[in-house]
């Protein structure tokens, strides 16, 4: 669905992206994981035609974002870090506005608005001004406005920042539904749990460079920290080093007497361990603010 090659962007002497390469398969969630200042939003802005790269190439559904920007825009939807809803309009009016901008005919627009209000649990609040909505409701409305034109690729730029745990999980559920329907999602996040829960593949971005890429499980196996916790029938427990692979687990189990073992728990390194090992600092390090300038 999207191919990025040699992507570079700088503001004066400050390099934001330093040669990014990535491929986003169709019908998957691809997560860009990194702290503030890593270059995540810059990547999204370039790939969604909002910003021009200094160098490199981006193709979305076969279209070049620089030379075929109109075709790209017909393919994508974008939910940015900050809500794009008009708080003086009702939820239904916000969606109707987006349907008009997408040039949907009246019947299709009404059907799409009604369906999205129901799907995102906004029916009861549909005719209230959006300024009365909770943070989670505003985020769901914002996403509904992105979905109204039925994009094939959705950019979600830190979509759950500031949401409570319940609202975050509600949004995750919506993302999974979209992917099940064949939509592709590029997600940027600082939340390790979010990347682990949603992403088919994760790219670790730090200082404008891609420092690792793979499935969450593949990335976890790259760093030490995994182990197997063995509980014995006599109450003892033992912690044994393991990389989480089948071969490693089999070797440990072969060395145990079944009659003496009460239980076995396998724990691998988490994405926090991965990021710390690769970059030397955790993803929650937000001491710098990403400086974005839109063209």
C-alpha positions as CSV (number, residue, x, y, z in Angstrom):
1,X,0.0,0.0,0.0
2,X,2.8,2.4,0.7
3,X,6.6,2.4,-0.1
4,X,9.0,4.9,1.3
5,X,12.6,5.2,0.1
6,X,15.4,7.4,1.2
7,X,13.1,10.0,2.9
8,X,15.0,13.1,4.2
9,X,13.9,16.3,5.8
10,X,15.7,19.1,7.5
11,X,15.0,22.5,8.9
12,X,18.2,24.5,8.6
13,X,20.9,22.6,10.4
14,X,18.3,20.4,12.2
15,X,17.8,17.0,10.4
16,X,14.4,15.6,11.2
17,X,14.5,12.6,8.9
18,X,17.8,11.1,7.8
19,X,17.0,8.5,5.1
20,X,13.9,6.5,6.0
21,X,13.0,3.3,4.1
22,X,9.8,1.4,4.9
23,X,7.1,-0.7,3.3
24,X,3.6,-0.9,4.5
25,X,1.7,-4.0,3.4
26,X,-2.0,-3.7,2.4
27,X,-4.5,-4.6,5.1
28,X,-2.1,-4.3,8.1
29,X,-1.3,-2.0,10.9
30,X,2.2,-0.6,10.6
31,X,3.4,1.3,13.7
32,X,6.1,4.0,13.9
33,X,7.3,3.9,17.5
34,X,9.4,6.6,19.0
35,X,9.6,9.5,21.5
36,X,8.8,13.2,20.8
37,X,11.3,14.5,18.3
38,X,11.9,11.2,16.6
39,X,10.4,12.3,13.2
40,X,7.1,10.4,13.4
41,X,4.8,13.3,12.6
42,X,7.1,14.6,9.9
43,X,6.9,11.2,8.2
44,X,3.1,11.3,8.3
45,X,2.9,14.8,7.0
46,X,5.2,13.9,4.0
47,X,3.4,10.7,3.2
48,X,0.0,12.4,3.4
49,X,1.0,15.2,1.0
50,X,1.0,17.9,3.7
51,X,4.8,18.5,3.6
52,X,7.4,18.2,0.9
53,X,10.5,16.0,1.5
54,X,14.0,17.3,0.8
55,X,14.9,14.0,-0.8
56,X,13.5,10.5,-1.3
57,X,10.3,9.0,-2.7
58,X,7.0,8.0,-1.3
59,X,4.4,6.0,-3.3
60,X,0.9,5.4,-2.0
61,X,-1.2,2.7,-3.8
62,X,1.3,3.2,-6.7
63,X,1.0,7.0,-6.8
64,X,3.9,9.3,-6.2
65,X,3.0,11.8,-3.4
66,X,4.8,14.7,-5.0
67,X,3.7,14.3,-8.6
68,X,0.3,12.7,-8.1
69,X,-0.9,14.3,-4.8
70,X,-4.5,14.5,-5.9
71,X,-4.7,10.7,-6.5
72,X,-3.0,10.1,-3.2
73,X,-5.5,12.3,-1.3
74,X,-8.4,10.3,-2.8
75,X,-6.8,7.2,-1.4
76,X,-6.0,8.3,2.2
77,X,-7.5,9.6,5.4
78,X,-5.7,11.4,8.2
79,X,-6.4,11.7,11.9
80,X,-3.8,14.0,13.3
81,X,-2.6,14.6,16.9
82,X,-5.1,17.4,17.4
83,X,-8.8,17.1,16.7
84,X,-10.1,18.5,13.5
85,X,-13.8,18.7,14.5
86,X,-15.8,21.9,14.6
87,X,-17.0,22.1,18.2
88,X,-19.8,24.5,17.4
89,X,-21.4,21.9,15.1
90,X,-23.1,18.8,16.2
91,X,-21.6,15.4,15.6
92,X,-24.0,14.7,12.8
93,X,-23.3,18.1,11.2
94,X,-19.5,17.5,11.3
95,X,-20.0,14.2,9.5
96,X,-22.3,15.8,6.9
97,X,-19.7,18.5,6.3
98,X,-17.1,15.9,5.6
99,X,-19.5,14.0,3.3
100,X,-20.1,17.2,1.3
101,X,-16.3,17.7,1.0
102,X,-16.0,14.1,-0.2
103,X,-18.6,14.8,-2.9
104,X,-20.9,12.1,-1.7
105,X,-24.5,12.2,-3.1
106,X,-27.3,12.9,-0.6
107,X,-28.4,9.3,-0.2
108,X,-24.9,7.9,0.2
109,X,-24.0,10.7,2.6
110,X,-27.0,10.0,4.9
111,X,-26.4,6.3,4.9
112,X,-22.7,6.7,5.6
113,X,-23.3,9.3,8.4
114,X,-25.9,7.1,10.1
115,X,-23.7,4.0,9.8
116,X,-20.6,5.7,11.3
117,X,-22.6,7.3,14.2
118,X,-23.9,3.8,15.0
119,X,-20.5,2.1,14.6
120,X,-18.6,4.5,16.7
121,X,-21.3,4.6,19.4
122,X,-22.3,8.3,18.9
123,X,-26.0,8.0,18.1
124,X,-27.2,9.3,21.4
125,X,-24.9,12.4,21.1
126,X,-25.3,12.9,17.4
127,X,-27.4,16.1,17.6
128,X,-25.4,17.7,20.5
129,X,-22.7,20.2,19.8
130,X,-19.3,18.6,19.8
131,X,-18.1,21.0,22.5
132,X,-20.1,18.9,25.0
133,X,-18.4,15.7,24.0
134,X,-15.8,13.9,26.3
135,X,-12.3,13.5,25.0
136,X,-12.9,9.9,23.9
137,X,-16.1,10.9,22.1
138,X,-14.3,13.7,20.2
139,X,-11.6,11.3,19.2
140,X,-14.2,8.8,17.9
141,X,-15.9,11.6,16.0
142,X,-12.6,12.8,14.5
143,X,-11.9,9.2,13.3
144,X,-15.5,9.0,11.9
145,X,-14.8,12.1,9.9
146,X,-11.7,10.4,8.4
147,X,-13.7,7.3,7.6
148,X,-16.6,9.0,5.8
149,X,-14.8,8.9,2.4
150,X,-13.8,5.3,2.9
151,X,-10.0,5.7,2.6
152,X,-7.9,2.7,1.7
153,X,-5.0,4.0,3.9
154,X,-5.5,5.8,7.2
155,X,-2.8,7.8,9.0
156,X,-3.3,7.9,12.7
157,X,-0.8,10.2,14.3
158,X,-0.7,9.5,18.0
159,X,-4.5,9.1,18.1
160,X,-4.9,8.1,21.8
161,X,-2.7,10.8,23.4
162,X,-4.5,12.2,26.4
163,X,-7.2,9.5,26.4
164,X,-8.1,7.4,29.4
165,X,-7.4,3.6,29.2
166,X,-11.0,2.8,28.4
167,X,-11.2,5.3,25.5
168,X,-7.9,4.1,24.2
169,X,-9.1,0.5,24.0
170,X,-12.3,1.6,22.4
171,X,-10.3,3.3,19.7
172,X,-8.1,0.2,19.3
173,X,-11.2,-1.9,18.7
174,X,-12.3,0.5,15.9
175,X,-8.9,0.3,14.3
176,X,-9.0,-3.5,14.3
177,X,-12.5,-3.4,12.7
178,X,-11.1,-1.2,9.9
179,X,-8.2,-3.5,9.2
180,X,-10.5,-6.5,9.2
181,X,-12.4,-4.7,6.4
182,X,-9.2,-4.4,4.4
183,X,-8.1,-0.9,5.3
184,X,-4.4,-0.2,5.9
185,X,-3.3,1.8,8.9
186,X,-0.1,3.7,9.6
187,X,0.0,4.4,13.3
188,X,2.4,6.7,15.1
189,X,2.7,6.3,18.9
190,X,4.8,6.7,22.0
191,X,2.8,4.0,23.7
192,X,4.6,0.6,23.7
193,X,1.4,-1.2,24.8
194,X,-0.4,0.4,21.8
195,X,2.2,-0.8,19.3
196,X,2.2,-4.2,20.8
197,X,-1.5,-4.6,20.8
198,X,-2.3,-3.3,17.3
199,X,0.7,-3.5,15.0
200,X,1.5,-6.3,12.5
201,X,4.9,-4.6,12.1
202,X,6.8,-2.0,14.1
203,X,9.5,0.5,12.9
204,X,11.5,2.0,15.8
205,X,12.3,5.6,14.9
206,X,14.9,7.6,16.9
207,X,16.6,10.8,16.0
208,X,15.2,10.8,12.4
209,X,16.6,7.3,11.7
210,X,15.0,3.9,11.5
211,X,16.9,1.8,14.0
212,X,14.9,-1.4,13.8
213,X,11.9,-2.9,12.0
214,X,9.9,-6.2,12.3
215,X,7.0,-7.8,14.0
216,X,6.7,-7.1,17.8
217,X,7.8,-10.7,18.5
218,X,10.8,-10.4,16.2
219,X,12.0,-7.2,17.8
220,X,11.6,-8.6,21.3
221,X,13.8,-11.6,20.4
222,X,16.6,-9.2,19.4
223,X,17.3,-8.1,23.0
224,X,18.1,-9.9,26.2
225,X,15.7,-10.0,29.0
226,X,13.4,-12.9,28.3
227,X,13.1,-15.7,30.8
228,X,11.2,-18.8,31.8
229,X,9.8,-18.9,35.3
230,X,9.6,-22.5,36.6
231,X,7.4,-23.4,39.6
232,X,8.2,-26.7,41.3
233,X,5.8,-28.9,43.3
234,X,7.8,-28.3,46.5
235,X,7.2,-24.6,46.3
236,X,10.5,-23.6,44.9
237,X,10.7,-21.3,41.8
238,X,13.6,-20.8,39.4
239,X,14.1,-18.1,36.7
240,X,15.9,-19.4,33.6
241,X,17.2,-17.2,30.7
242,X,15.4,-17.6,27.4
243,X,15.0,-15.7,24.2
244,X,11.4,-16.9,23.8
245,X,12.1,-19.2,20.9
246,X,10.7,-22.7,20.6
247,X,14.2,-24.1,20.5
248,X,15.1,-22.3,23.7
249,X,12.0,-23.4,25.5
250,X,12.4,-27.0,24.4
251,X,15.9,-27.1,25.7
252,X,14.7,-25.9,29.1
253,X,11.8,-28.3,29.3
254,X,14.0,-31.3,28.3
255,X,16.1,-30.6,31.3
256,X,13.2,-30.7,33.7
257,X,11.5,-33.7,35.5
258,X,7.8,-33.5,34.7
259,X,6.9,-34.9,38.1
260,X,8.6,-32.0,39.9
261,X,7.2,-29.1,37.9
262,X,4.0,-27.4,38.9
263,X,3.9,-24.8,36.2
264,X,6.0,-22.9,33.6
265,X,5.6,-19.2,32.6
266,X,7.4,-17.8,29.5
267,X,8.2,-14.1,29.5
268,X,10.0,-12.3,26.7
269,X,11.5,-8.8,26.6
270,X,8.8,-6.1,26.0
271,X,9.0,-3.2,23.5
272,X,10.3,-0.9,26.2
273,X,13.3,-3.2,26.6
274,X,13.7,-3.2,22.8
275,X,13.7,0.6,22.5
276,X,16.0,1.1,25.4
277,X,18.5,-1.4,24.0
278,X,18.4,0.1,20.6
279,X,18.5,3.8,21.5
280,X,19.8,4.1,25.0
281,X,16.7,5.8,26.3
282,X,13.0,4.9,26.8
283,X,10.2,6.0,24.5
284,X,8.7,8.0,27.3
285,X,11.6,10.4,27.2
286,X,9.9,13.6,26.0
287,X,12.5,16.2,26.8
288,X,12.4,17.6,23.3
289,X,9.5,18.8,21.2
290,X,9.2,17.8,17.6
291,X,9.4,21.0,15.5
292,X,7.1,20.8,12.6
293,X,6.6,23.3,9.8
294,X,3.8,22.6,7.3
295,X,4.3,23.7,3.8
